[in-house]
């Protein structure tokens, strides 16, 4: 392999790694985001009355000053819902 081919392959791998890092959905069961920072949240609303939306994505944050009755983190959802839903994944918003 020549130097140009090696550099090209390294560049492609770097782009693929960065894409994965920016689009990766974190599990709230294994990792929590910074408190009070706006993030993207993915959740399932099918357990709420009259709502069959699956994999809803909206902005929200993890509230530092509140916890649920069970002691779980309290997720604040910007579309008006509260912690009645289970967060399936979260990721930072990259500008």
URVEN-V385575 format. One record per residue. PSI is psi in whole degrees, 0 to 359 (none if undefined). OMEGA is omega in degrees with one decimal (none if undefined). NEAR is the number of other ideal C-beta (glycine too) atoms within 12 Angstrom. Layout:
psi={PSI | PSI}
omega={OMEGA | OMEGA}
near={NEAR | NEAR}
//
This chain:
psi={139 | 172 | 321 | 319 | 316 | 316 | 318 | 316 | 320 | 319 | 313 | 318 | 321 | 318 | 316 | 318 | 317 | 320 | 315 | 317 | 319 | 336 | 7 | 130 | 120 | 147 | 127 | 348 | 339 | 337 | 136 | 150 | 177 | 145 | 145 | 24 | 131 | 129 | 170 | 137 | 139 | 129 | 169 | 122 | 9 | 343 | 353 | 147 | 131 | 20 | 126 | 21 | 128 | 146 | 53 | 138 | 127 | 176 | 157 | 194 | 165 | 119 | 124 | 327 | 352 | 148 | 162 | 175 | 324 | 0 | 5 | 160 | 149 | 115 | 128 | 122 | 131 | 348 | 8 | 342 | 164 | 210 | 24 | 356 | 159 | 123 | 127 | 330 | 161 | 156 | 152 | 154 | 121 | 127 | none}
omega={177.9 | -176.5 | -179.1 | 178.9 | 179.1 | 178.7 | 179.8 | 179.4 | 178.4 | 177.9 | 179.2 | 179.0 | 177.5 | 177.9 | 179.7 | 178.9 | 179.7 | 177.2 | 179.1 | -179.6 | -176.8 | -175.4 | -176.7 | 175.9 | 178.7 | 175.9 | 178.3 | 177.9 | -178.5 | -176.5 | 178.1 | 178.2 | 173.1 | 178.1 | 172.3 | 175.1 | -179.1 | -178.4 | 170.5 | 179.0 | 176.1 | -179.3 | -177.1 | -178.7 | -174.9 | 178.4 | 178.4 | -178.5 | 175.5 | 179.9 | -179.1 | -178.5 | 175.5 | 177.7 | 175.0 | 178.0 | 175.3 | 178.5 | 178.1 | 177.8 | 176.2 | -174.5 | -177.1 | -172.4 | -178.3 | 169.4 | 178.3 | 179.0 | -179.9 | -178.4 | 177.3 | 175.5 | 179.5 | 179.8 | 175.6 | -177.8 | -174.4 | 179.8 | 174.1 | 178.0 | -179.3 | -173.9 | 176.4 | -178.0 | 178.1 | -179.8 | 178.8 | -179.4 | 176.9 | 173.0 | 179.4 | 175.9 | -179.3 | -178.5 | none}
near={9 | 8 | 9 | 10 | 11 | 12 | 13 | 14 | 15 | 15 | 14 | 14 | 14 | 14 | 14 | 14 | 14 | 14 | 13 | 13 | 15 | 16 | 17 | 18 | 24 | 23 | 16 | 26 | 13 | 10 | 18 | 23 | 30 | 17 | 18 | 18 | 20 | 23 | 32 | 30 | 37 | 29 | 31 | 21 | 26 | 16 | 17 | 20 | 9 | 8 | 16 | 12 | 18 | 15 | 18 | 27 | 24 | 25 | 23 | 33 | 29 | 30 | 24 | 16 | 11 | 18 | 15 | 18 | 9 | 9 | 9 | 19 | 28 | 26 | 37 | 30 | 30 | 18 | 18 | 13 | 25 | 18 | 26 | 21 | 31 | 26 | 39 | 24 | 27 | 34 | 27 | 23 | 20 | 13 | 5}
//
